[in-house]
Every structure is written in structure tokens, then in C-alpha cells.
Amino acid sequence: MRYLSNRIILFFFLFTLSNQSQDLISVHNSGNFQLIQKLSFYDINIKGSPFIYEDFVTGQIVFESGKNIVGDFRMDLHVHKIQTKNNDGKIFEISIDNTFELIISGKKYSFHELDLVDTNNFIILRECLKLENISLFEFFNKDLKKPIEVTGSAANSGYGKTANPEWVDQSAYIIYYKNAYYEVPKNHKKMIGLNLFNEKDYTKFRKENKINLKKEEDLKQLITFFN
């Protein structure tokens, strides 16, 4: 009886695995996935990385329909695209929109149509705190800082030394309120200027709680109070 039970369990496992593999193959061959023939878009001499994680990380795509797909992913923060790879090691770029979310290491990433970058209509936002009336997201973004060009006179004078190109983190926090997105500024005066909060209440709360606009936990505390 135990032998028969074990065979049933094994058969069910292999059947499930086979379905998942077939599902991944069909998705990779769909119009939403574009095969990347070569990864020479970025110069190998650029300092740093345009990705959140340099290597592919196991994650899960969740569609509005409730369907989900587990695979290996990485996020390009310059062009705001997601890359994935199949069992053969072929790398695909996913055409993203706001119909699905990506979950990696318990963190939820969603895609919002904003004109904050020149490379894509949709940007990657990590969900920090989602409340009834207001939400907080982290806007991941990396720009390429190009080397300084040296002129003849600068070279002769010893000034204008070139530097290697590097990826510079330009990430910021985003508040979503009343169907509009607001980038969190670095100082309280500009924050008040967004007219999201009552100035008197905001000033009192941020002083009493020593709110730092660069710290995520402080921002969570702030929008929870005003929710």
C-alpha cells in the first residue's frame, strides 16, 4: 500500500513539474518575451552595475488573472526592463506593463506608467507601504555618468583628468496620493511645497518624531500618520 502511495505521489510531482516546464516554454515563446542575442549594450569597463542584482535571482511573476510563473530574473534599472533566462541559458527581455507584478525575496515590484526616465514608458517601483488613502514606493533608477572629456589646453595644464564611466544610483521615494505620483524631496521645505499635508501638522509631527526624508522607516511613519 505504501509502495502504491509513493508511486502516486511521485507521478503527481513529475506531472506538475512537466506542466510548469511546458508553461515556461510557452511563455518564453510568447510575444511578451524578446530574446537578447548579445549583451554588448553595456561596456564591460563601466564601473558598477545597472542591475539591482548582478546575477539572476529566483522570483515570481504574478499576473492580474492570478496566474503566476516562477523563474530567474534580474532588473535593469537604466532601461527599466526585466530580464529572465530559460533552462538553456538564453536570456529574454520582458515587455513590461502594469498587468503583472514581480516578487523577489519577499519584495513586491510593480510597473507604473510615468515619464521619469527617457528609456521606457514604464518604471519599476518597489512597494514599501500601501495604505487606504496613500502609498509609498521606492523608485529604482541608475544613470550612466560619462567620463570628462579632456581638451588640449586642459591636458597641458594638468587639469581635466578623465574618469571611467560609472553607474550612478538616482533612486528616490515616490508618494502615490489621489491618483498622482510625487517624488519625495530631500528637505522639509520642498516637502511642504508639494501641498500634500497640512503645513502646521506636518511641521509638528516631523519635529516631534525627527523625520528624515531619506529614511524609509521615517517615511512610512509619516504617511501612516497622514493616512
ROKOL-447262 format. One record per residue: residue number from 1; x, y negated, z of N, C-alpha, C, O in turn. Coordinates in steps of 0.001 Angstrom, whole numbers. Atoms other than C-alpha are relative to their C-alpha. Last residue first. Example, Ala and Ser with C-alpha at 12.3 -4.5 7.8 and 13.67 -1.06 7.14 Angstrom:
[tilum 2; [-820; 1190; -60]; [13670; 1060; 7140]; [-770; -1090; 730]; [-261; -2198; 899]]
[tilum 1; [890; 1190; 0]; [12300; 4500; 7800]; [900; -1200; 0]; [1936; -1181; 665]]
This chain:
[tilum 227; [979; -840; 693]; [-3377; -58348; 6056]; [-1387; -195; 587]; [-2344; 431; 131]]
[tilum 226; [882; 826; 822]; [-1452; -61318; 7470]; [-1014; 825; -780]; [-1873; 251; -1448]]
[tilum 225; [630; 1033; -818]; [117; -59374; 10346]; [-1017; -783; -831]; [-2108; -1077; -343]]
[tilum 224; [975; -701; -846]; [796; -56332; 8176]; [-753; -1001; 844]; [-1961; -868; 1039]]
[tilum 223; [1231; -172; 782]; [2392; -58657; 5609]; [-1048; 798; 773]; [-2242; 661; 508]]
[tilum 222; [619; 1260; 415]; [4916; -59935; 8149]; [-1309; 233; -738]; [-2327; -368; -396]]
[tilum 221; [613; 592; -1188]; [5749; -56629; 9827]; [-766; -1258; -370]; [-1851; -1505; 157]]
[tilum 220; [1151; -853; -317]; [6396; -55021; 6449]; [-771; -570; 1192]; [-2002; -600; 1195]]
[tilum 219; [1040; 340; 977]; [8600; -57989; 5557]; [-1249; 856; 217]; [-2371; 374; 59]]
[tilum 218; [540; 1310; -384]; [10589; -57512; 8769]; [-1127; -413; -946]; [-2137; -970; -514]]
[tilum 217; [835; -217; -1174]; [11025; -53795; 8019]; [-626; -1306; 480]; [-1764; -1311; 950]]
[tilum 216; [1265; -631; 341]; [12255; -54595; 4518]; [-928; 153; 1191]; [-2123; -119; 1082]]
[tilum 215; [135; -1304; -639]; [14944; -57036; 5572]; [-1390; 573; -240]; [-2401; -88; -1]]
[tilum 214; [-817; -960; 740]; [15931; -59880; 3242]; [-143; 1411; 553]; [371; 2367; -28]]
[tilum 213; [643; -325; 1274]; [13105; -62159; 4413]; [793; 986; -850]; [302; 1444; -1883]]
[tilum 212; [-1035; 157; 1014]; [14434; -62050; 7989]; [-581; 476; -1332]; [-929; 1648; -1477]]
[tilum 211; [155; -672; 1288]; [11631; -62566; 10494]; [1145; -360; -949]; [1444; -1533; -1175]]
[tilum 210; [-1320; 132; 635]; [12712; -63623; 13984]; [34; 736; -1343]; [893; 1583; -1589]]
[tilum 209; [-452; -1351; 323]; [9449; -62335; 15514]; [1337; 30; -733]; [1811; 1090; -1141]]
[tilum 208; [183; -879; -1151]; [8455; -65521; 17348]; [588; 1389; -250]; [1071; 2042; 675]]
[tilum 207; [-911; 420; -1065]; [9928; -67714; 14622]; [-81; 937; 1198]; [943; 1310; 1770]]
[tilum 206; [-1374; -342; 416]; [8283; -65772; 11761]; [1016; -429; 1049]; [2055; 215; 1194]]
[tilum 205; [-250; -1440; -8]; [4898; -65786; 13507]; [1455; 315; -320]; [2068; 1142; 353]]
[tilum 204; [46; -506; -1374]; [4819; -69488; 14366]; [385; 1477; 45]; [1173; 1893; 894]]
[tilum 203; [-1158; 545; -721]; [5957; -70590; 10920]; [62; 549; 1424]; [1129; 917; 1916]]
[tilum 202; [-1223; -635; 500]; [3467; -68289; 9193]; [1211; -453; 808]; [2018; 369; 1242]]
[tilum 201; [-38; -1374; -510]; [535; -69376; 11340]; [1296; 699; -416]; [1895; 1440; 363]]
[tilum 200; [-142; 62; -1459]; [1254; -73055; 10678]; [127; 1401; 594]; [996; 1658; 1427]]
[tilum 199; [-1347; 452; -366]; [1863; -72539; 6954]; [224; 6; 1513]; [1281; 429; 1982]]
[tilum 198; [179; 1267; -697]; [-1256; -70441; 6349]; [1345; -437; 572]; [1985; 316; 1306]]
[tilum 197; [342; -44; -1415]; [-49; -67689; 4063]; [-260; -1412; 526]; [228; -2398; -27]]
[tilum 196; [644; -1273; -297]; [195; -67038; 344]; [-545; 37; 1423]; [-1530; 720; 1705]]
[tilum 195; [1384; 220; -440]; [902; -70620; -629]; [-769; 1307; 201]; [-1967; 1390; -73]]
[tilum 194; [816; -925; 789]; [4076; -69637; -2527]; [-1482; -131; 329]; [-2334; 333; -429]]
[tilum 193; [388; 621; 1258]; [5685; -72784; -1069]; [-809; 914; -913]; [-1452; 430; -1844]]
[tilum 192; [1182; 803; -290]; [5696; -71175; 2377]; [-541; -627; -1278]; [-1751; -783; -1443]]
[tilum 191; [1058; -968; -296]; [8111; -68582; 1014]; [-1308; -729; 296]; [-2369; -325; -180]]
[tilum 190; [533; -444; 1286]; [10204; -71348; -535]; [-1126; 1011; 192]; [-2058; 1072; -610]]
[tilum 189; [615; 1170; 625]; [10634; -72948; 2881]; [-631; 388; -1336]; [-1759; -3; -1636]]
[tilum 188; [1378; 164; -468]; [11218; -69556; 4506]; [-699; -1187; -648]; [-1916; -1154; -827]]
[tilum 187; [132; 870; -1175]; [14339; -68681; 2519]; [-1478; -285; 289]; [-2340; -122; -575]]
[tilum 186; [-1019; -270; -1024]; [15398; -65860; 199]; [-128; -885; 1232]; [491; -607; 2258]]
[tilum 185; [-1195; 861; 37]; [12276; -65786; -1957]; [943; 299; 1159]; [627; 1088; 2049]]
[tilum 184; [-304; 550; -1319]; [9886; -62804; -2176]; [1272; -840; -91]; [2322; -325; -477]]
[tilum 183; [-1334; -403; -436]; [8826; -62343; -5796]; [324; -681; 1314]; [184; -1898; 1434]]
[tilum 182; [-838; 1107; -452]; [5075; -62760; -6132]; [1352; 547; 454]; [1414; 1443; 1296]]
[tilum 181; [-1287; -416; -549]; [2744; -60481; -8096]; [831; -1228; 348]; [875; -2198; -408]]
[tilum 180; [-1154; 759; 493]; [-952; -61241; -8681]; [1261; 470; 722]; [1202; 932; 1861]]
[tilum 179; [-273; -330; 1400]; [-4153; -59205; -8412]; [1137; -812; -615]; [1182; -1010; -1829]]
[tilum 178; [1082; 532; 841]; [-5162; -60879; -5143]; [328; 128; -1487]; [219; -829; -2253]]
[tilum 177; [1109; 593; -765]; [-1823; -60102; -3453]; [-990; -624; -971]; [-613; -1435; -1816]]
[tilum 176; [1161; -65; 883]; [1139; -57988; -4554]; [-1226; -435; 795]; [-1592; 190; 1790]]
[tilum 175; [1285; -57; -704]; [4324; -59004; -2776]; [-1119; 5; -1039]; [-1150; -831; -1943]]
[tilum 174; [1162; 554; 678]; [7589; -58143; -4524]; [-1232; 157; 889]; [-1491; 1238; 1419]]
[tilum 173; [1277; -512; -490]; [10991; -57544; -2951]; [-1143; -763; -670]; [-1031; -1952; -969]]
[tilum 172; [732; 946; -851]; [14178; -58108; -4907]; [-1258; 689; 509]; [-1623; 1768; 43]]
[tilum 171; [1268; -469; -558]; [16838; -56204; -6818]; [-624; -1049; 913]; [65; -1909; 1462]]
[tilum 170; [877; 1169; -18]; [19500; -58009; -8822]; [-1382; 368; 558]; [-2396; -219; 181]]
[tilum 169; [1335; -247; -547]; [22302; -55492; -8254]; [-784; -1311; 85]; [-358; -2259; 745]]
[tilum 168; [278; 820; -1179]; [25242; -56245; -10524]; [-1442; 233; 444]; [-2372; 166; -359]]
[tilum 167; [1434; 47; -252]; [26603; -53688; -12976]; [-245; -716; 1321]; [314; -349; 2355]]
[tilum 166; [524; -788; -1115]; [30164; -54508; -13925]; [-1511; -149; 91]; [-2093; -1133; -365]]
[tilum 165; [1469; 92; -107]; [32262; -55792; -16814]; [-490; 886; 1135]; [116; 1918; 1424]]
[tilum 164; [698; -1109; 638]; [35986; -55927; -16018]; [-1506; -205; 107]; [-1986; -753; 1099]]
[tilum 163; [413; -1019; -967]; [37417; -59326; -15182]; [-723; 1099; -757]; [-1264; 863; -1837]]
[tilum 162; [1164; -815; 319]; [39362; -61752; -17334]; [-280; 1002; 1118]; [607; 1384; 1881]]
[tilum 161; [-300; -1423; 34]; [41709; -64343; -15851]; [-1271; 806; -261]; [-2310; 550; 348]]
[tilum 160; [949; -683; 866]; [40641; -67865; -16703]; [285; 1478; -151]; [62; 2046; -1220]]
[tilum 159; [1364; -77; -506]; [43703; -69598; -15245]; [-883; 756; -994]; [-451; 1065; -2105]]
[tilum 158; [65; -999; -1069]; [47423; -69038; -15832]; [-1385; 148; 586]; [-1592; 959; 1488]]
[tilum 157; [-68; 658; -1303]; [47847; -72278; -17748]; [-44; 986; 1153]; [203; 618; 2302]]
[tilum 156; [-1311; 628; -166]; [48726; -70546; -21000]; [163; -625; 1374]; [1271; -700; 1904]]
[tilum 155; [-995; -1063; -130]; [45711; -68230; -20724]; [1387; -584; 244]; [2158; -48; 1039]]
[tilum 154; [146; -589; -1336]; [43396; -71145; -20028]; [1050; 1069; 226]; [1607; 1189; 1317]]
[tilum 153; [-545; 931; -985]; [44715; -73051; -23045]; [-70; 567; 1398]; [826; 350; 2214]]
[tilum 152; [-1456; 106; 141]; [44176; -70077; -25334]; [623; -896; 1038]; [1665; -563; 1603]]
[tilum 151; [-399; 883; 1096]; [40700; -69381; -24032]; [1511; -106; -51]; [2200; 249; 906]]
[tilum 150; [-1179; 827; -246]; [39916; -66360; -21872]; [305; -830; -1241]; [464; -290; -2336]]
[tilum 149; [-848; 124; 1180]; [36416; -64940; -21969]; [1136; -980; 275]; [934; -2049; 852]]
[tilum 148; [-236; 1387; 396]; [35039; -64036; -18576]; [921; -22; -1210]; [1961; 636; -1226]]
[tilum 147; [-1276; 630; -383]; [33889; -60435; -18334]; [105; -1432; -522]; [-535; -1801; -1507]]
[tilum 146; [-1046; -144; 1006]; [30184; -59530; -18625]; [1280; -714; 437]; [1230; -1647; 1239]]
[tilum 145; [-825; 1193; -104]; [27877; -59016; -15677]; [1200; 181; -924]; [2040; 1055; -713]]
[tilum 144; [-1391; -206; 389]; [25340; -56418; -16698]; [730; -1333; 39]; [409; -2262; -703]]
[tilum 143; [-424; 750; 1180]; [22098; -56734; -14794]; [1474; 264; -266]; [2238; 597; 641]]
[tilum 142; [-1445; 196; 112]; [20540; -54243; -12388]; [315; -706; -1320]; [-171; -318; -2383]]
[tilum 141; [-469; 573; 1253]; [16920; -54204; -11215]; [1521; -156; 50]; [2082; -550; 1073]]
[tilum 140; [-1359; -436; 297]; [14844; -52428; -8600]; [440; -587; -1339]; [-276; -478; -2334]]
[tilum 139; [-276; 104; 1425]; [11787; -54374; -7455]; [1461; 341; -241]; [2354; -429; 111]]
[tilum 138; [-1383; 376; 274]; [10829; -53242; -3969]; [231; 77; -1498]; [4; 1112; -2124]]
[tilum 137; [-771; -879; 868]; [7112; -53316; -3284]; [1452; -474; -49]; [1756; -1633; 230]]
[tilum 136; [-1404; 361; 148]; [4890; -54787; -561]; [704; 1054; -837]; [581; 2251; -580]]
[tilum 135; [-963; -1103; 77]; [1106; -54696; -612]; [1403; -546; -193]; [1597; -1661; -676]]
[tilum 134; [-1320; 456; 433]; [-1799; -56949; 346]; [974; 1179; 7]; [837; 2098; 815]]
[tilum 133; [66; 1290; 679]; [-5533; -56659; 1013]; [1327; -473; -594]; [1348; -1421; -1378]]
[tilum 132; [1302; 259; 620]; [-6075; -53034; 2027]; [10; -1266; -849]; [-520; -1272; -1959]]
[tilum 131; [1081; 257; -930]; [-2443; -52146; 2677]; [-1273; -368; -760]; [-1281; -411; -1990]]
[tilum 130; [1217; 312; 750]; [322; -50566; 624]; [-1158; -115; 976]; [-1567; 874; 1585]]
[tilum 129; [1159; 0; -893]; [3775; -50631; 2173]; [-1216; -450; -788]; [-1222; -1532; -1374]]
[tilum 128; [-485; 127; -1378]; [7151; -49982; 559]; [-1148; 97; 999]; [-1068; 825; 1989]]
[tilum 127; [1056; 365; -939]; [6085; -48671; -2873]; [552; 0; 1428]; [942; 1044; 1950]]
[tilum 126; [151; -1002; -1068]; [9108; -48671; -5123]; [-1044; -499; 985]; [-1000; -1645; 1433]]
[tilum 125; [172; 523; -1352]; [8655; -50741; -8280]; [-130; 1163; 976]; [-870; 2117; 732]]
[tilum 124; [79; -1010; -1055]; [9978; -49852; -11729]; [-108; -685; 1351]; [747; -1495; 1711]]
[tilum 123; [-1129; -42; -921]; [9238; -52373; -14477]; [-265; 1054; 1075]; [-1407; 1435; 1330]]
[tilum 122; [311; -569; -1304]; [7027; -52156; -17540]; [1255; 36; 859]; [2348; 323; 372]]
[tilum 121; [1232; 617; -482]; [7239; -54421; -20567]; [-384; 494; 1383]; [-1094; -185; 2124]]
[tilum 120; [1147; -901; -67]; [10870; -53462; -21105]; [-1222; -746; 512]; [-1098; -1675; 1310]]
[tilum 119; [-204; -1275; 685]; [14293; -54918; -21877]; [-1235; 882; -59]; [-1249; 1865; -800]]
[tilum 118; [99; 164; 1449]; [13787; -58600; -21134]; [-35; 1323; -745]; [-364; 1361; -1931]]
[tilum 117; [-1222; -392; 702]; [13031; -58175; -17435]; [-235; -107; -1503]; [-1372; -52; -1971]]
[tilum 116; [-1149; 359; -837]; [10519; -59825; -15097]; [1328; 391; -642]; [2380; -98; -230]]
[tilum 115; [-1046; 531; 883]; [7733; -59824; -17687]; [1228; -457; 792]; [1785; -1523; 531]]
[tilum 114; [-433; 1347; -384]; [5423; -57554; -15711]; [1119; -447; -929]; [1838; 382; -1486]]
[tilum 113; [-240; 805; 1192]; [3440; -54412; -16490]; [272; -1440; 400]; [-645; -2204; 704]]
[tilum 112; [877; 1156; 78]; [3837; -52243; -13408]; [380; -865; -1194]; [1560; -1075; -1476]]
[tilum 111; [-435; 809; 1132]; [5277; -48777; -13001]; [-1033; -1077; -277]; [-2220; -796; -438]]
[tilum 110; [1071; 219; 964]; [5182; -46779; -9793]; [454; -1030; -1023]; [1497; -1665; -863]]
[tilum 109; [-326; 1041; 982]; [7877; -45237; -7616]; [-1142; -102; -998]; [-1579; 903; -1560]]
[tilum 108; [901; 87; 1141]; [6981; -43284; -4475]; [371; -1195; -876]; [473; -2327; -404]]
[tilum 107; [255; 1398; 361]; [9667; -42261; -2005]; [-801; -51; -1293]; [-531; 696; -2234]]
[tilum 106; [1077; 547; -812]; [9551; -38794; -401]; [-333; -1449; -300]; [-1233; -2011; 324]]
[tilum 105; [-425; 45; -1410]; [12938; -37832; -1812]; [-1043; -673; 880]; [-700; -1416; 1800]]
[tilum 104; [-1329; -556; -227]; [11753; -38670; -5345]; [369; -200; 1461]; [300; -1315; 1979]]
[tilum 103; [-328; -177; -1414]; [8127; -39263; -6342]; [1346; 696; 110]; [1524; 1806; -392]]
[tilum 102; [-1133; -902; -181]; [7359; -40687; -9777]; [338; 46; 1482]; [504; -992; 2122]]
[tilum 101; [-963; 407; -1027]; [3972; -42197; -10519]; [1118; 1035; 60]; [943; 2185; -341]]
[tilum 100; [-584; -1040; -850]; [1697; -41964; -13537]; [988; -611; 990]; [1431; -1750; 841]]
[tilum 99; [911; -1128; -185]; [-716; -43934; -15693]; [604; 1120; 842]; [-39; 2145; 1066]]
[tilum 98; [526; 1; -1374]; [1040; -47310; -15369]; [-958; 1153; 267]; [-1795; 1064; 1165]]
[tilum 97; [1110; 949; -89]; [3277; -46862; -18383]; [-541; 103; 1421]; [105; 677; 2298]]
[tilum 96; [766; 182; -1235]; [6538; -45097; -19094]; [-1131; -997; -186]; [-1073; -1892; -1030]]
[tilum 95; [712; 1249; 247]; [7970; -43680; -22308]; [-960; -231; 1166]; [-1946; 490; 1320]]
[tilum 94; [1455; -21; -101]; [10243; -41014; -20885]; [-563; -1374; -297]; [-108; -2376; 254]]
[tilum 93; [428; 1263; -582]; [13821; -40713; -22081]; [-1521; -41; -36]; [-2130; 181; -1082]]
[tilum 92; [1131; 672; 627]; [14996; -37154; -22660]; [-275; -1313; 733]; [-60; -1419; 1940]]
[tilum 91; [529; 1132; -758]; [18310; -35492; -21910]; [-1084; -707; -801]; [-926; -984; -1990]]
[tilum 90; [343; 1110; 876]; [19123; -32024; -23206]; [-689; -1099; 798]; [-1562; -832; 1624]]
[tilum 89; [-861; 1146; -254]; [20730; -29854; -20524]; [-257; -1179; -921]; [441; -2190; -843]]
[tilum 88; [-1141; -56; 916]; [19237; -26637; -21900]; [965; -1162; 200]; [1996; -1237; -468]]
[tilum 87; [-902; -1076; -427]; [16935; -26311; -18877]; [1232; 126; -876]; [2244; 679; -446]]
[tilum 86; [597; -1329; -39]; [15372; -29682; -19636]; [1040; 1038; 398]; [2166; 695; 759]]
[tilum 85; [-691; -986; 836]; [16529; -33167; -18771]; [-661; 1348; 157]; [-1244; 1658; 1196]]
[tilum 84; [138; -1342; -541]; [14865; -36308; -17495]; [768; 958; -906]; [1162; 594; -2014]]
[tilum 83; [-593; -1077; 784]; [15423; -40018; -17975]; [-239; 1326; 716]; [-255; 1388; 1945]]
[tilum 82; [-279; -1229; -739]; [13201; -42773; -16680]; [591; 1012; -959]; [111; 1181; -2080]]
[tilum 81; [470; -1237; 598]; [13303; -46264; -18149]; [331; 1165; 932]; [1200; 1065; 1798]]
[tilum 80; [1193; -448; -720]; [13677; -49720; -16689]; [-678; 1157; -728]; [-1835; 1084; -1141]]
[tilum 79; [1067; -30; 1002]; [16179; -50976; -19301]; [-1331; 455; 599]; [-2352; 488; -89]]
[tilum 78; [-255; 1091; 937]; [18672; -52049; -16647]; [-1102; -79; -1051]; [-1646; -1154; -1306]]
[tilum 77; [512; 1257; -533]; [17449; -49987; -13695]; [304; -1196; -892]; [-66; -2321; -559]]
[tilum 76; [-883; 1016; 545]; [17825; -46637; -15444]; [-573; -1362; 376]; [-1646; -1739; -95]]
[tilum 75; [613; 1246; 430]; [16026; -44119; -13254]; [1065; -1000; -440]; [1996; -1301; 306]]
[tilum 74; [-777; 1130; -489]; [17074; -40476; -12891]; [-573; -1260; -631]; [-1130; -1213; -1727]]
[tilum 73; [187; 1346; 531]; [15018; -37316; -13138]; [1104; -939; 493]; [1766; -680; 1498]]
[tilum 72; [-1155; 804; -391]; [15139; -33552; -12688]; [-77; -1352; -695]; [-262; -1425; -1910]]
[tilum 71; [-1155; -51; 889]; [11797; -31764; -12837]; [1150; -819; 558]; [1096; -1291; 1694]]
[tilum 70; [-1253; 61; -747]; [8465; -31099; -11131]; [1154; 124; -985]; [1121; 966; -1883]]
[tilum 69; [-1103; -743; 608]; [5299; -31905; -13076]; [1253; -205; 827]; [1617; -1343; 1126]]
[tilum 68; [-1346; 399; -399]; [1982; -33035; -11624]; [1035; 930; -626]; [762; 2100; -899]]
[tilum 67; [-1011; -931; 457]; [-1620; -33073; -12780]; [1378; -482; 415]; [1638; -1685; 424]]
[tilum 66; [-314; -901; -1098]; [-3945; -35172; -10655]; [1038; 1039; -376]; [1584; 1718; 493]]
[tilum 65; [912; -1145; 44]; [-5571; -36836; -13664]; [200; 958; 1171]; [-618; 1848; 1407]]
[tilum 64; [1297; 436; -523]; [-3803; -40086; -12787]; [-992; 1147; 68]; [-1872; 1162; 930]]
[tilum 63; [852; 722; 936]; [-485; -38299; -13350]; [-1324; -390; 666]; [-1701; 155; 1704]]
[tilum 62; [1412; -214; -317]; [2085; -37326; -10715]; [-840; -881; -918]; [-697; -2104; -920]]
[tilum 61; [855; 972; 675]; [5711; -36912; -11780]; [-1448; 361; 296]; [-1862; 1507; 119]]
[tilum 60; [1308; -446; 448]; [7793; -35005; -9234]; [-739; -1156; -660]; [-864; -2233; -76]]
[tilum 59; [1144; 825; -377]; [11432; -35206; -8300]; [-1279; 543; -601]; [-1309; 1644; -1152]]
[tilum 58; [1283; -688; 129]; [14722; -33350; -8396]; [-1128; -884; 526]; [-1061; -1410; 1637]]
[tilum 57; [535; -413; -1290]; [17608; -35768; -8755]; [-1360; 649; -222]; [-2165; 172; -1022]]
[tilum 56; [1432; -287; 40]; [19766; -36329; -11823]; [-440; 566; 1351]; [272; 1351; 1978]]
[tilum 55; [366; -1326; 477]; [23172; -37757; -11023]; [-1516; 151; -27]; [-2242; -616; 605]]
[tilum 54; [-856; -289; 1152]; [24152; -41418; -10773]; [-351; 1352; -616]; [-382; 1493; -1838]]
[tilum 53; [-845; -1149; -314]; [21199; -42178; -8515]; [804; 328; -1247]; [239; 450; -2334]]
[tilum 52; [162; -78; -1458]; [19612; -45603; -8735]; [865; 1129; 530]; [1623; 955; 1484]]
[tilum 51; [991; -923; -532]; [21081; -45893; -12221]; [-126; -148; 1520]; [808; -570; 2201]]
[tilum 50; [1331; 597; 175]; [22827; -48790; -13972]; [-1110; 843; 617]; [-2280; 469; 549]]
[tilum 49; [943; -839; 730]; [26174; -47666; -12493]; [-1329; -724; -163]; [-1740; -1460; 733]]
[tilum 48; [1299; -268; -600]; [29285; -49327; -11141]; [-875; 851; -887]; [-388; 1523; -1797]]
[tilum 47; [-68; -326; -1425]; [32163; -50831; -13095]; [-1402; 200; 558]; [-2308; -580; 266]]
[tilum 46; [781; 915; -830]; [31782; -50729; -16877]; [33; 477; 1451]; [-193; 1655; 1729]]
[tilum 45; [-895; 842; -780]; [34626; -48782; -18481]; [-740; -1019; 860]; [-114; -1784; 1594]]
[tilum 44; [-453; -751; -1179]; [32322; -45965; -19614]; [911; -842; 891]; [1163; -483; 2041]]
[tilum 43; [-1445; -201; 63]; [30573; -48432; -21926]; [453; 705; 1277]; [41; 331; 2375]]
[tilum 42; [-767; 674; -1033]; [26820; -47993; -21817]; [1479; 362; -118]; [1837; 1530; -269]]
[tilum 41; [518; 1360; -97]; [24803; -47160; -24924]; [801; -818; 1013]; [1003; -2019; 832]]
[tilum 40; [-1102; 940; 176]; [27053; -44151; -25550]; [-465; -1447; 84]; [287; -2367; -240]]
[tilum 39; [78; 960; -1094]; [24607; -41607; -24130]; [1163; -987; -74]; [1880; -1186; 907]]
[tilum 38; [-1298; 249; -630]; [24008; -39605; -27275]; [-143; -1104; 1033]; [-987; -1990; 899]]
[tilum 37; [-1022; -728; 749]; [21036; -37977; -28981]; [1387; -179; 609]; [2178; 763; 652]]
[tilum 36; [-1142; 896; 129]; [18503; -39090; -26382]; [1137; 777; -650]; [1665; 1720; -62]]
[tilum 35; [-1319; -598; -204]; [15359; -37052; -26993]; [1092; -1033; -219]; [1110; -1719; -1241]]
[tilum 34; [-870; 208; 1157]; [12179; -39114; -26668]; [1382; 543; 303]; [2011; 135; 1280]]
[tilum 33; [-1393; -286; -294]; [9456; -37928; -24309]; [829; -147; -1277]; [541; 481; -2296]]
[tilum 32; [-460; 860; -1096]; [5952; -39410; -24312]; [1481; 172; 310]; [2051; -603; 1079]]
[tilum 31; [-401; 1317; 479]; [5186; -37984; -27755]; [529; -918; 1080]; [1139; -1943; 776]]
[tilum 30; [1100; 918; 269]; [5167; -34426; -26459]; [535; -1365; -413]; [1739; -1617; -366]]
[tilum 29; [219; 106; 1436]; [7997; -31918; -26836]; [-1118; -973; -355]; [-1421; -1161; -1533]]
[tilum 28; [-1210; 530; 609]; [9230; -32415; -23298]; [-152; -187; -1506]; [508; -1036; -2105]]
[tilum 27; [-91; 1426; -331]; [5653; -31962; -22090]; [1221; -624; -645]; [1140; -1728; -1183]]
[tilum 26; [1010; 711; 784]; [5212; -28660; -23925]; [53; -1491; 265]; [-172; -2292; -643]]
[tilum 25; [-403; -2; 1410]; [8500; -27343; -22554]; [-988; -801; -831]; [-586; -1590; -1686]]
[tilum 24; [-1102; 948; 149]; [7597; -28399; -19010]; [442; -94; -1454]; [727; -1182; -1953]]
[tilum 23; [554; 1339; -155]; [4232; -26631; -19229]; [1075; -1060; -197]; [838; -2078; -847]]
[tilum 22; [684; 307; 1243]; [5826; -23463; -20599]; [-537; -1420; 34]; [-502; -2133; -968]]
[tilum 21; [-1022; 173; 1016]; [8226; -23437; -17672]; [-628; -397; -1332]; [-139; -1293; -2020]]
[tilum 20; [-680; 1257; -264]; [5396; -24014; -15184]; [1036; -270; -1078]; [1143; -1398; -1558]]
[tilum 19; [901; 1092; 352]; [3297; -21239; -16708]; [661; -1345; 183]; [488; -2234; -651]]
[tilum 18; [110; 18; 1458]; [6190; -18777; -16587]; [-886; -1141; -460]; [-568; -1812; -1442]]
[tilum 17; [-1242; 560; 509]; [6898; -19654; -12953]; [-42; -131; -1517]; [413; -1127; -2079]]
[tilum 16; [-3; 1428; -313]; [3261; -19037; -12039]; [1223; -681; -567]; [1119; -1761; -1148]]
[tilum 15; [1036; 603; 842]; [3197; -15664; -13831]; [-31; -1511; 209]; [-137; -2274; -752]]
[tilum 14; [-536; 80; 1356]; [6502; -14666; -12238]; [-994; -654; -945]; [-598; -1393; -1846]]
[tilum 13; [-1100; 977; 11]; [5178; -15526; -8759]; [549; -189; -1409]; [756; -1318; -1854]]
[tilum 12; [604; 1340; -104]; [1854; -13713; -9353]; [1068; -1080; -65]; [871; -2115; -702]]
[tilum 11; [647; 281; 1279]; [3678; -10581; -10557]; [-587; -1414; -11]; [-468; -2140; -999]]
[tilum 10; [-1054; 258; 968]; [5958; -10646; -7499]; [-586; -374; -1358]; [-102; -1295; -2015]]
[tilum 9; [-591; 1295; -339]; [2972; -10983; -5149]; [1068; -379; -1017]; [1122; -1523; -1469]]
[tilum 8; [1013; 1013; 339]; [1137; -8118; -6876]; [558; -1402; 248]; [375; -2306; -567]]
[tilum 7; [-6; 116; 1464]; [4276; -5963; -6757]; [-1000; -1056; -454]; [-742; -1785; -1412]]
[tilum 6; [-1203; 739; 405]; [4667; -6653; -3031]; [41; -203; -1507]; [462; -1258; -1982]]
[tilum 5; [170; 1399; -387]; [1050; -5622; -2371]; [1179; -845; -449]; [1008; -1955; -954]]
[tilum 4; [946; 593; 941]; [1494; -2385; -4336]; [-193; -1487; 285]; [-269; -2299; -637]]
[tilum 3; [-690; 59; 1297]; [4622; -1497; -2364]; [-906; -687; -1034]; [-462; -1540; -1802]]
[tilum 2; [-909; 1145; -68]; [2850; -2378; 923]; [708; -185; -1345]; [913; -1312; -1794]]
[tilum 1; [833; 1201; 0]; [0; 0; 0]; [873; -1258; 0]; [610; -2214; -730]]
